């Protein structure tokens, strides 16, 4: 599937220690069963630091948890 990012945003929540992300994608085709497919997807996710650099406190390892929602048109069923 060929997917293009249309736009996105993030909000850093210092109190919770994470970042909320929203990214909008456009499906513009693909190969195999996605040949000629189209549609839109929205990803809503949360980045959370798991491990930080002890000397700088910068995140070294992050988790990403979230979900995609949207519609894919024209994809063949297998």
Secondary structure, DSSP 8 states (H G I E B T S, - for coil): --EEEEEEEEEEETTTTEEEEEEEEEE---SGGGTT-EEEEEEEEEEEEEEE-TTT--EEEEEEEEEEEEEEES----
